[in-house]
Amino acid sequence: MPCRSPVQNMKNKVIFITHAAVIAALYTVLTLTAGAFGLANGAIQIRISEALTILPLFTPAAIPGLFIGCVVSNMLTGCVIWDIVFGSLATLIGAVGTYFIGRKNKWLAPLPSILANTLIIPFVLAYAYGVEDGIPFLMLTVGAGEVLSCGVLGLLLMKAVEPVQKHIFQKA
């Protein structure tokens, strides 16, 4: 295996950080846009930005990018600390799961994000915001929003990115 030069290693790190930063910025902009239409928060959340959770299929830089984007988005939209922490962790768990599951079956790639958010966010809504709907009902509503955001929009994004992935996520 050929050794990489320090310059090549530095270039790879810069590309990784740049990809992560762009994904974080896109996640934030899309969340704020959805928030302007009342879609990003509440029991039924259709965060268009959650479609980006498919991106770990194409680059591992998407994992920190999605996590940071979610933290920033939750802070900017006025979420309570428990939502910032646990909502962002749900996105991180989903992104890591997508990275690993997507390697085996790309069509199952949205599943980790759907499951992580469906299982975590209802508790955040109930205990951090005092939403009085039952946890099972909140799982149903959050899960439905995640199926639309991660499942439908995410898979559409995957099909759009596949033909140009080498150009978007090129390595040094």
C-alpha positions in Angstrom: 0.0 0.0 0.0 1.6 3.3 -1.0 2.2 5.9 1.6 0.4 9.2 1.3 2.4 12.4 1.7 1.6 14.8 4.5 0.3 17.2 1.9 -2.1 14.6 0.6 -3.3 13.7 4.1 -3.9 17.4 4.9 -5.8 17.8 1.6 -8.0 14.9 2.5 -8.7 16.4 6.0 -9.6 19.7 4.4 -12.0 18.1 2.0 -13.6 16.1 4.8 -14.1 19.2 6.9 -15.4 21.1 3.9 -18.0 18.4 3.1 -19.1 18.3 6.8 -19.4 22.1 7.0 -21.4 22.3 3.8 -23.8 19.6 4.9 -24.2 21.2 8.3 -25.0 24.5 6.6 -27.5 22.9 4.2 -29.2 21.1 7.1 -29.5 24.4 9.0 -30.8 26.4 6.1 -33.3 23.7 5.2 -34.5 23.4 8.8 -34.9 27.1 9.1 -36.8 27.2 5.8 -39.1 24.4 7.0 -39.5 26.2 10.3 -40.7 29.4 8.5 -43.6 27.3 7.2 -44.2 25.6 10.6 -43.0 22.2 9.5 -39.8 21.7 11.6 -41.1 21.5 15.1 -44.0 20.0 17.0 -45.6 16.6 17.1 -45.7 16.1 13.4 -42.3 17.3 12.1 -41.5 17.3 8.4 -38.0 18.5 8.4 -36.9 18.7 4.8 -33.4 18.8 6.2 -33.8 15.2 7.4 -33.6 14.0 3.8 -29.9 14.8 4.1 -29.6 11.9 6.5 -29.1 9.8 3.4 -25.7 11.4 2.7 -23.6 9.1 4.9 -24.1 6.7 2.0 -21.8 8.9 0.0 -19.4 10.4 2.5 -18.6 9.7 6.2 -18.2 13.5 6.5 -22.0 13.7 6.5 -22.0 12.2 10.0 -20.5 15.1 11.8 -22.1 17.5 9.3 -25.6 16.3 10.1 -24.9 16.3 13.9 -23.6 19.8 13.9 -26.3 21.0 11.5 -28.9 19.6 13.9 -27.3 21.2 17.0 -27.2 24.6 15.3 -30.7 24.2 13.9 -32.2 23.3 17.2 -30.4 26.2 18.9 -31.5 28.7 16.3 -35.2 27.5 16.3 -35.3 28.0 20.1 -35.4 24.4 21.2 -35.0 23.6 24.9 -31.7 22.0 26.0 -33.1 18.5 26.2 -34.2 18.8 22.5 -30.8 20.2 21.5 -29.1 17.3 23.2 -31.4 14.3 22.5 -32.7 15.5 19.1 -29.2 16.0 17.9 -28.1 12.6 19.3 -31.1 11.0 17.4 -29.7 12.5 14.2 -26.2 11.3 15.0 -27.4 7.8 15.8 -29.4 7.8 12.5 -26.4 9.1 10.5 -24.0 6.5 11.9 -26.6 3.8 11.3 -27.2 5.0 7.7 -23.4 4.8 7.1 -23.2 1.2 8.2 -26.6 -0.2 7.0 -26.3 1.7 3.7 -23.1 -0.2 2.9 -25.1 -3.5 2.9 -28.4 -2.3 1.4 -28.9 1.3 0.2 -32.7 1.0 0.2 -32.6 0.4 4.0 -30.4 3.5 4.6 -33.2 5.8 5.8 -34.3 3.2 8.4 -31.8 4.2 11.2 -32.8 7.8 11.1 -36.5 7.0 11.0 -36.1 4.6 14.0 -33.8 6.8 16.1 -36.1 9.8 15.8 -39.3 7.8 16.2 -38.0 6.3 19.4 -36.3 9.4 21.0 -38.2 12.5 19.9 -41.6 11.5 21.4 -40.0 11.4 24.9 -38.4 14.8 24.2 -41.8 16.2 23.2 -43.5 14.7 26.2 -41.0 15.5 28.9 -39.2 18.6 27.7 -42.2 20.4 26.1 -45.1 18.9 28.1 -46.9 17.6 25.0 -49.8 15.7 26.5 -50.4 13.3 23.7 -49.4 9.8 24.6 -46.0 8.5 23.8 -47.4 5.9 21.3 -49.3 8.6 19.5 -46.2 10.8 19.4 -44.2 7.9 18.0 -46.8 7.5 15.3 -46.8 11.2 14.3 -43.0 11.7 14.6 -42.5 8.4 12.7 -44.9 9.5 9.9 -42.9 12.8 9.5 -39.6 10.8 9.5 -40.9 8.4 6.9 -41.8 11.3 4.7 -38.6 13.3 5.4 -36.0 10.5 5.6 -37.7 7.8 3.6 -39.4 9.5 0.7 -37.4 12.6 0.4 -34.1 10.9 1.4 -34.5 8.2 -1.2 -35.3 10.8 -3.8 -32.2 12.6 -2.9 -30.2 9.4 -3.0 -31.4 8.8 -6.6 -30.6 12.4 -7.6 -27.0 12.3 -6.0 -26.0 8.8 -7.3 -25.2 9.8 -10.9 -23.1 12.8 -9.8 -21.6 11.5 -6.5 -18.1 11.3 -7.8 -18.2 15.0 -8.7 -19.8 16.2 -5.5 -17.9 14.0 -3.0 -14.6 13.7 -4.9 -11.6 12.7 -2.8 -8.2 14.4 -3.1 
